[in-house]
Amino acid sequence: MTGMSMSRARVARRIAAGAAYGGGGIGLAGAAAVGLLLAEARLARRRVGNGTSPYVPNADGLYGAAYTVPGEPALRLTMLGDSTAAGQGVHRGGQTPGALLASGVAAIAERPVGLTTVAVPGARSDDLERQVTRTLADPSRVPDMCVIMVGANDVTHRMPATESVRHLSCAVRRLRTAGAEVVVGTCPDLGTIEPVRQPLRWLARRASRQLAAAQTIGAVEQGGRTVSLGDLLGPEFAANPRELFGPDSYHPSVEGYATAAMAVLPTVCAALGLWPEEEERPDAARREGFLPVARAAAEAAEEAGTEVTAAMPSGPRGAWALLKRRRRRRVPEPEPEPSAQPSP
């Protein structure tokens, strides 16, 4: 483990502890750095402008209808979080991450999947309470799987990391208590914006990776799984820099959403018990294994597509987690008109 990873593990542990025990707002990049970040952000806004893409396609509906078996209910998938979870920036519902994940799960499970999206563009982690309440409004329709993608707006709006993680942890706990599996796509690396000059880029990378590691600890300790989005969306940020500072932070392209969905799909399937059993054993050749949760979180923040899930409840250094680098599978193309078939 590198010195940087060890430092990130310590910071993430402090943030998660502050979130759990009501500590103060530990800065994502330090108090002195925040002033510099704000000054550079003002310059960046003038340089790259503001994003204007309010349209969010409706992707809700039933996927994999051909797999319907009388008497067997469809699986339920709910997307929570910000514009990344909602799919802002693409033109068709089938191009959103929710549609791609629903299609992928349906194909692997050979069972229909009903998709519901409660994610809102521009949302920060403090909106998760409202989204979870909406998700659990009907106790008879608790989702089988909830996917949360959130964090970028927390960084760009300077929400204290402890507050951000506290809201996420509470959301995961409520969903798990209700019986839903939960997968969190952690904060993407915002330091990939090439047109924005240093030191803003460095600070944005540091802040987003620290938050991603702390999110991992908070979510895993509440029974969820996480997948690091890291720099998976880096090419999207580089291609659309003005949208970082728009009202909805950023809007990945069709390719960007497909990349994110492909990274999250194996973890979603594993949580639902759909992944091959041999894939659940850690593979030393892929540098997988059991680690203290803070170390696993720090390593995941360094490598996009890395999964962290709870393992042994405790050890000499606290809770442990399993770190996995799953083989990605191609996400099946969604059906053309999912919204024409309402989810059950």
PELINSUL-V675929 format. One record per helix or strand of 2 or more residues. SS is the DSSP state (h for helix, s for strand). FROM is the first residue (numbers start at 1). TO is the last residue. If there is no record, write none. Layout:
((SS:FROM:TO) (SS:FROM:TO))
//
This chain:
((h:3:21) (h:31:48) (s:61:63) (h:65:67) (s:75:81) (h:83:86) (h:93:95) (h:97:109) (s:113:117) (h:125:135) (h:139:141) (s:145:149) (h:152:156) (h:161:178) (s:181:185) (h:190:192) (h:200:221) (s:225:227) (h:234:239) (h:241:245) (h:254:271) (h:277:280) (h:284:286) (s:289:292) (h:293:302) (s:307:310) (s:320:324) (h:338:340))
//
